Structure formats: structure tokens, C-alpha cells
Amino acid sequence: MPIQNEAQRLRIYIGDQARHMGSPMYQWIVEEARRKKMAGATVFRGHMGFGASSCIHTDKILRLSEDLPVVVEIVDRPERIEAFLEDLKAVLIKGMITLETIQVMVYRDGTGA
């Protein structure tokens, strides 16, 4: 979905063990965003973090965690983000969602179109 100039970046902070309908939550989020033809989504895995519970999750060998932090970012037009956000709020049990206004400078698919 083409986007130009002002857009929004939706960030979803979850643990990599979070699940929805038997799949990792981050996978469901990306697949749902693609199904809804959002402009793009990316998953980042963190090395260390904590959230509302204040429990530190880390990949250090002496404190091996089974729930490392994951951030999913989705960028699109504000009205499309808002619609997707409603679906996301309905399924997210644990985590945090943030929303930022951003400027898209370049968005290309490599085909020259």
C-alpha cells in the first residue's frame, strides 16, 4: 500500500513466548498486517528488557530467559493504523503498544514502479 509523507509507526512490545491461536504473537501480527495489506511490518528481537512486571528477561547464559523481548513495527497511513490497532487491542493480553507520527521519505518495492 503506497504511503507518502506523514504516516504512523505502531510499535508492539511483547515477549517471544506470547501466543495467539497457537502461533507466536509476533507471527500472527505480521501475517495479519500483510493480510490487511498494510505498508510493512518488521520484527526485532531484543537481548534484554523488562516490562510491567519488572522481571528482567535476558539472553545472558547465566540468566537464560525463555521470554526475550520482541518489538513489532508497522508503518502505514494513520487511518489504516487506527483500524489495525483495534484488532490488535482485542487480542493482546500482555505487552505495550505505542504510536508515533513519522515522515516517510522513501518507500519503494525495487521494481521501479
Beta strands, then each sheet from edge to edge (+ up, - down):
strand 1: 5-15
strand 2: 19-20
strand 3: 23-24
strand 4: 40-45
strand 5: 48-49
strand 6: 57-58
strand 7: 69-76
strand 8: 96-104
sheet 1: 4+ 7- 1+ 8-
sheet 2: 2+ 3-
sheet 3: 5+ 6-
end
